[in-house]
Amino acid sequence: RHEQALAAAGEQHAAALDAQRKALETQHAAALQLAQAEALSRARQAEGSLASIQGRHEAEAAAAAALADKVAAEREAAAERRVSFEQERARQEMAQARALLESALAARDRTHGEALEAARKQAEQEVAHHEALLEQRLAAAA
């Protein structure tokens, strides 16, 4: 009887240990599942954050490229305006130089014409003077 009681106690103890082992295995499996779920959630959260950061980075890179293009276009437009301004200024300077040259040529022609007219008048006066002298000599000789 004592042996039966010991055997029954041993079996009861073995059954209790087996039940405790099964409970611990179940708790361990549940804890492992919970840890895996939490790790998966954190990984997904990190992926989302990374995707968000990458999206912001791409948007910033696109904005920087657009700004660089805009600045380059503005510089090109400013350079074209400077070239256009310089061309217009050169055209105006050429027109002013041409006008000055035409004015100088006209003045030269006027001066030349006036000088010719004065020389003609002087020559006519000299001819008239010599004719008068000639007539006086002829009259004195007669």
Summary of the structure (lengths in Angstrom):
residues: 142
radius of gyration: 60.2
end to end distance: 206.8
largest distance: 206.8
contacts: 277
relative contact order: 0.02
helix: 99%
strand: 0%
